[in-house]
Amino acid sequence: MDRERQLANVAFGGAWSEQIAGNERLAEAMQCIETAVIDCEEQDLRSASAIKEALAVVAAAHPKGRLLSQAWEKGLNIGNSGLRKAELKRLADALRAGLGSRLLP
């Protein structure tokens, strides 16, 4: 579904229609990050471009996104898979908390 194209057809949509598309993209990116937390125990995600893109989207919308993004990259390099997962979960929770109501349906 191309939500941006659908919302572009709304007469006098205004800023709210752009916010809907942006918030949906943000929610999808956050979901990708949270899935990565689960997958990081079994997979090496350091070069996963989809996760990097999702992290860039979320970080751009978060007040401390740049710092959390750097911490995420560092966390991906933790050798112990349990510790890696715990650190990435902590960072994903911090990202979600900072985005607040923008992620609500």
C-alpha positions in Angstrom: 0.0 0.0 0.0 1.4 3.4 -1.0 0.0 5.5 1.8 1.7 8.7 0.6 0.1 8.5 -2.8 -3.3 7.8 -1.2 -3.0 10.7 1.1 -1.9 13.0 -1.7 -5.3 12.5 -3.3 -7.1 13.9 -0.2 -8.5 17.3 -1.0 -7.1 19.9 1.4 -5.3 17.2 3.4 -2.9 19.6 4.9 -0.1 18.8 7.4 -2.1 16.0 9.1 -2.0 13.8 6.0 1.8 14.2 5.8 2.0 13.4 9.5 0.1 10.1 9.0 2.5 8.9 6.3 5.5 10.0 8.4 4.3 8.4 11.6 3.5 5.1 9.7 7.0 5.1 8.3 8.4 5.8 11.8 6.3 2.9 13.3 7.5 0.5 10.5 11.1 1.5 11.2 10.7 1.0 14.9 9.2 -2.4 14.3 12.2 -3.3 12.2 14.5 -2.3 15.0 12.6 -4.4 17.5 12.7 -7.4 15.2 16.4 -6.9 15.0 16.7 -7.2 18.8 15.1 -10.7 18.5 17.2 -11.7 15.5 20.6 -10.4 16.8 21.1 -13.5 19.0 21.3 -15.8 16.0 22.4 -13.5 13.2 25.2 -11.0 12.5 23.2 -7.8 11.7 26.2 -5.4 11.5 25.9 -5.1 7.7 22.0 -5.3 7.4 21.1 -2.3 5.3 17.4 -2.4 6.1 18.2 -2.1 9.8 20.6 0.7 9.2 17.9 2.6 7.2 15.3 1.9 9.9 17.7 3.2 12.6 18.4 6.3 10.6 14.6 7.0 10.3 14.0 6.5 14.0 17.2 8.4 15.1 16.2 11.4 13.0 12.9 11.7 14.9 14.4 11.1 18.4 15.9 13.9 20.5 18.9 11.8 21.3 18.8 9.7 18.2 22.4 10.3 17.1 23.8 9.1 20.4 21.4 6.1 20.6 22.3 5.2 17.0 26.0 5.3 17.8 25.4 3.1 20.9 23.4 0.7 18.7 26.3 0.3 16.3 28.6 -0.3 19.3 26.1 -2.8 20.8 26.1 -4.8 17.5 29.7 -5.6 18.1 29.3 -7.2 21.5 30.6 -10.7 21.2 28.3 -12.4 23.8 24.9 -12.9 22.1 23.0 -12.6 25.4 24.7 -9.3 26.4 24.3 -8.0 22.8 20.6 -8.7 22.9 20.1 -7.1 26.3 22.0 -3.9 25.1 20.0 -3.7 21.9 16.8 -4.2 23.8 17.7 -1.4 26.2 18.4 0.9 23.2 15.3 -0.1 21.4 13.2 0.7 24.5 14.9 4.1 24.8 14.2 4.9 21.2 10.5 3.9 21.6 10.2 5.9 24.8 11.6 9.0 23.1 9.2 8.8 20.2 6.2 8.5 22.5 2.8 9.1 21.0 4.1 9.2 17.4 4.1 5.4 17.5 0.6 5.0 18.7 -2.0 3.7 16.1 
